[in-house]
Amino acid sequence: MAEQSSVKQITGLVLAALIVVAGLLLPGNGDLTHEGILGLALLLATVALWVCDSLPMGVAGLLALVVAPFLGIAQINTVFSGFGTTTVIFAIAVFGLTAIVMKSNIAIRLTAKLTSWAGSDSKKLVLAFMCVSWLLSTVMNDSAVLVLVIGLSQIVLNNAGHVIGKSQLAKALYIGIALCAFVGGGATPAGSSINVLVIGMLEQSMGATIGFLDWMIACAPPCALMVPILWLFIIKILKPEPIKPEDLTELQQRAAALGPLAAEEKKTLFFLVAMPVLWIAGSWIPALNVTTVTVLGLAGMFLPGVKLLTFDEFQREVPWTIVIMIGAVLCLGGIVGATGGVAYLANIFLSTGVTELGWFFSIFIIMLVVYAFHTFVPIGPALAALLVPPLMAFCVSSGISPAVPGMILAIILSGNFLMPFNPGMALAYRDNCWKPIDLLKTGIVPAFIFVAVLSAWVPFASGLVGIAM
């Protein structure tokens, strides 16, 4: 396995070098200058490093930016300008919410409430855990939600005497929790790092942004709709075994033992409610933009008398390689755009004929192809960097908001319903609980439904509220 990994990494390095050399040798033409060719070559070389895991994603991005001045397509004193954007600051600060929830007992209380509603109905129990996962992932990192909620589900499974690996209920819980973490992460800008990335790309390319409420109007309804749809397929196909009321006793007792809400939990709930409210209010009060609110909220968590976090606790929750990758993608996007690469890709895309199918079928077919590709090559940020700019051009030419492709791509690239190759889904592919065929059987029809609903609703809602128009 180690040898295979090493070969893959070396292949990525060699491929990246060959792409850059090819860019140096190719002359410019009427459609694209030599600098434009080098910009695209640098982007593709970075994608090769990402796909082959030759270097950590953040390091590969930084390396590409250092190489750009050597190629003569950027100045060293401006090449890192993407890191100074509000998008990167938001991507860092928003993990304060993940950190305070992971420290608190809020998730245990919420799970106990919903499992109390479910009672001894195992089907309702699966739905309860799926709802917890969905709700938490709207403001938390998906991976953190998966680890937290699957851990809580194991309490119920152990009490019920279910053997993980043989239990259908365990399969239903693990898969349901994972899938709802992905779709919940698409409901708000704070739910996923890819959401933050595409917002930054729109600001960079079009000089427009997507407000928190606007994103929710466009994306939350289809993401919420998928919870009952996924649940129906999971319980019909996996058929979870029944449970007894006493199987929930330990979880209920654990929540009851916590007593009334502690002061720290009340403070945590305040931030969990106040920050989204202020994010939404920013749709009418420009001063309350998401970055300002998030940084003020983060600072508030450290204030004397509040002290919900130490800096060590906060920085442990921040996925720094993802943050660096977001800044690097914005910088690379600026380079490719400035050298004419974005316009060139857009012209190629618009000349393929797929855009003549009408906006719904065009978007639907494109997103299905992306979904299928991403199932086996889970490189979400790289695909976003390659696809968002030309798709923006298509939407502008079709009279659709240029924000549409970024929002849809962010949602479908954050997870996968079909195979456990996505890093997030891999966290749920543990304990020999389920097999890939279990995920495929439960997810294949919902995947088609999800892409179709997104392709229809997001353009409609974006036009209705005038997102980035």
N, C-alpha and C positions, 0 to 999 in steps of 0.2 A: 504493500500500500504506500509506504514512504517513497519507494522508488518511482511508482507511478506518479505520485504527487510532484516529485522532483522533476521528472520528465515534462510534466504539464507546465510547471513553472518556467523551466528553461525554454520550452516551446514558445511561451508567451513573450519572453525576453527577445528571442530570435525573431519572432514575428513582428514585434514592435520595432526592432531595429531595421528590418527589411522594409517596413512600411515607411519609415522616416527616410531611408535611403532612396526609395522609389520616389518619394515626394521631392527630394533634392534633385533627382535626375529628370523628372518630368517637366517640360517647358509649359509655360502658360499659353492660353489661347484666348479667343474672343469672348468665350463664356466665363472663363475663370483665370485670374492671374496666377503667376508662379507663387506669390505669397498666399493666395487663396488655397492653392494645392497643398502648400506646406501646412497651413492651418488645419485643413481637413486630415492630412496625414498624421499630424500630432494628436488630433482627437481620436482617430482610429487606432493609433498606436497605444494610447492610454486605455482604450476599450479592450484591446488585446491583453494588456497587463491585468486588467480587472477580470476578464473572462477566465484567464488561466491562473489567477491567484498568484501571479509572479511576485507581486509586492502587495502589502496592505493597501486598501483602496485609497486612504488618505495620502500615503507616501507616494503612490503612483501618480496621484494628481499633482502633488508638489513637484515631483520630478519633471513632469511635463511642463510645468510653468517655468522651471529653471532652464529647460532646454529651449523654450520659445525665443528668448533673446539671442541665443546662439544661432538660431535659424533666421534671425533678422525679421521676425514677424511681431515682435513686441519689445518694449523697453523694460529693463529690469526694475526701474523705479515705479512702473505702473502695472506690471503684469499681475501683481497680487491684489489689485484693487477690489476684486470680488469679495475678498475677506472683510472689507470695510462696510459691506452692505447690512441693512437692517435684517435681512433674511438670515444671515449667519448668527447674528446676535440673538434673534428669536429662537433659532435652532438650539442654541446653548441654554438660554434662560428657561425655556418651556420644560426642561427636564427637572426643574424644581418641583413641579407638581408630581411627577413620578416618584421623586425622592420622598416627599412627605407622605404620600399614600403608602409606599412600601414600609415606612416606619410605623404607621398607625395600624389600628385594628378596624378601620372603616370597612375594608373588604370582608372581614369576618362577619361584622354586623350585617352588612348588606346581603351576604350569602345566606346567613341564618334567617333573615326576614323572608327571602324568596323561597328558601327550601321549606320554611314553615307553611307558606302558601301552597307549595307543591304537595305536602303531606306524603302519603305512601304511594303516590302515583309516580312511577319511575319516568314516564314520558314527560310529565310536568316538571319533574326534577331536572331532566336534561334541559328543558326550556329555561328553567330558573338559572342554571349555571351559564347557559348561553347568553342570557340577558345581562348577568353580572359582567361577563367578559366583554360584551358589546359596550356597556355603559362605561366601564373603566377605560377601555381603549380609546374612547373619544378624547381623553385628556392625558393618557399615559402611553408610554412606549409599549408596542405590541408584545415584544419579548418578555417584558416585565409582567404584563398581564397574564401571559401564558403560564409563566412559572408560578405566579401567585395563585391563580384560580384553579389550575390543575392540582396544585398542592392541597387546596381546600377540598376538591372533589375526592382526593385520595382518603380523606378522613371518612367520608360516607362509604366509599368502597370497602375500606378495611373493616368498618363496623358491620357492614352487611356480609362480610365473609366472601366477597367477590375476589377471585384470583385474576389479577391483571394479566391479560394475555389469553384468558379463556372467557372472560365476562363480556357479554354484549353491551351491558350498561357502561362498562369502562370504555369500550370502543366509542360508544355514542357520546360520552362525556368528553373524552380527549379530543375527538374530531370536532364536535360541536363548539367546544370552548375555543379551539384554534381558529376555526373558520369565522366565528363571530368576532374574535379579536381583530382579524383582518378587515372585515367589513365595517366594524365600529371605528377603526382607525381612519377610514375614509370620510366619516361624517363631519369632521371639523378640521380646520387647518392644523390644530395642535395634536391630532391623532397619529401622525406619521411624519417621519423626516422627509419622505418623498413629496408630501404635500407642501412642505416648506420650500423644497427645491423648485418645484414647478411655479410657485408663486414668485420666487426670485427670478426665474427665467422670464416670466411674463413682464415683470417690472423692468428687467434689463432690455428685452426686445421691443416692448410696446410702450414703455413708460406708463403703464397702468398697473393697478393692483387688484386683488380680490379681497373684499372685506370679509370679516369672520362670518357675519350673518349671511352675506351673499353666498359664501361657500356652503353654509348649512342648507340654504334654500335649494341650491343646485345639487348637493350631494347627499344630505342626510336622508331624504325620503327614500331613494332607492336602496341605500345602505340599511335603513330600518326595515324596509320591505323584505330584505333577504333573510332576516332572522326567522320569521315563521316559515318561509319557503325552505330554508335549510333544515329547520327542525322537522318539518313534515317528511322530507326525504330521509333524514337520519333515522327517525323512529320507524318509518315504514320499511326501510331496507335493513337496518341493523337490529331492529326489534329488541330493545333493552328489556332485561328480565325485571319482574316486579320486585319491590322492596317492602320492608315492614316499617312501621312508624318508628320502632326503636332503633332502626339503622341510622336515624338522624340525631339520635340522642346526644352523642358526644359533641357534634357540631353545635347543637342548640345549647348544651350545657356550657360549652366553651364561650359562646357569645353571652349567655346569661351571667357567667362568672365575671365578665368584664364590668358589670354594673352599669350605672349611668355613664353618659358620655364624659370622658375625662377632659380636662381643660385643653390638652394638646389636640384631642380629637375635634373639639369644637373649633379650635383655631384652623385645623386642617379643613374642616367642612366650610369654614368661612372662605378660605382661599379657593376651594373647589367650586364654590358658588359664585363668589364675587368676581373672580377673574373672567370666567365665560360671560357673565353679565356685562362687564366693562368691555370685553372684546366685541360683544354685540352692539353695545352703545356706541362703539367707535364707528359704526355705519353712519351715524348722524353727527357725532362729535369728533372732528378730525384729530384733535389732540390725543384722543384715546385710541391711537392705532395699536395694533396687536403687539408690536415690539415694545412700545413704551409701557403698556399695561403689564406685559410679561416681566420686563426688567424691574418695574416698581414692585410687582408681586414677589419676585424673587428676593429683592432687597428686604421686603417686609418680613419674609420668613426668617431672616437673620437678626431682626431688630431685638434690642433688649426688651424683655417682657414677653416676647413672642418665642424666639429661640426654637423654632421647629427644626432647624438644620444646623449642622456645622459645615464648613466648606468641604471637609474631607468626605462627608456623607453625600454632599451634592455632586462633587466631581466624580465620585464612583459611579453615579447613575448616568453621567453624560457619556454617550458613545463617541468619543473624540475622533475616531477614524471617520465616522459618518459626517461629523461636523466639518472636518477638514475636506472631505470629499465634496460636500455641498459647496464650500467656498471655491474649490478647484474647478468644479463643473461650471460655476458662474464665470470664473476667470476664463476658462477655455471657450465658453460660449461667447464671451466678449471678443476673444481673439478671432474665432471663426467668423463671427458676424462682421467684424471690422475689416477682415481680409476678403469678404465676399463669398465665403463658403456657405453661409445660411441661405442667401439668395439663390445660389447655384443649386443647392439641394432642393429648395422649394420649387424651382423651375423644372427640375427633373421629375419631382413628384407630381406636379400639376400636369405634366405631359404624359403620364402613364395611362390615362383614361379612366382610372378608378373614380375620379371625381365626377365623371359624367353619369354616375348611377343615382345621383341625388344625395343630399347630405346625410340622410339616415342610413341608407345602404352603404354609402361610402365609409362612414364612420364605423358602422357595425362590422363590415368585412375587415377593415384595417385593424380594429381592436380585437377581433377574433384571431387574426393572424398573430398579432402581438402576444395575445394571451397564450396561444399554443406554443409559440417560440419561447416565451418566458417560463413556461412550465418545465422545460428541459434545460434552459439556459437562464437561470435566475439572476440576471444582472440588471435589476430595475433602474438604478440611477444612470447606468450607461445607456440603456434604451431610451430613457427620458431625454438625456442629453442629445441623442441622435434624432429622435422622432418629433419632439415638441416643436422645434423651429419650423420645419416644412409643413407640419400639420396646422400650425398657426396661420401660415400663408394660405393654405387651402380654405380654412374657415373664413378668413377675411374676404377671399374671393367669392365665397358662397353666401356672404352676408350673415355669418354666424360669429358669435363672440370668439375671439382668439383664445380666450381662457378655457374653452370647452375641451380641446384635446389634452391639455395639461391636467385638468381635473380628472378626466376619465382615466388617463394613463396612470396618474398617481394612485388611484384606487385599485386598478387591476394589477399594478406592478408591486403592490405592497404585500401580496400573499398569493396563494394559489389553492384552488379547490381540487386539483387533479392528482398531483404527485408531491411527495415529501422532499423535494429538492430545494425548495425555498428555505432560506435560513430560519425564518420564523416557524414554518411548518415542521422543520426538522426538530425543533424543541418539543413538539407534541408527539413526534415519532420516536417514542422511548418506551422502556419497560416491556418491549415486545407486546405492546398493548393491541396494536392493529397492524394490518398489512396494507401495502399500497393499493391493492385491489378494493379494499374497504373504502378508502378515500375516493378512488375513481368512481365506484358505483354510486356513492352518495353525492358526489360533487359534479359529475359531468353535465347533468341536465340543469342544475342551478347555475353552473358557469355560463351556459348559453343564455339563460334567463337574465342573469346579472348584466352581461355585456349588452343584451338587447335593451333592457330597461335603462341602463346608463346612456346608451346611444340615443334613446328617444327623449328621456327626461332632462338630462343635463343641458343639451342645446335649447330645449323649450324653456326651461326655467331661467337659463342665462339670458335669453332674449326677453323674457317676461320682466325681469328686474333690471335689465340693462347692464349686466356684468361686463366691465372692460369694453363697452361698446363706444 
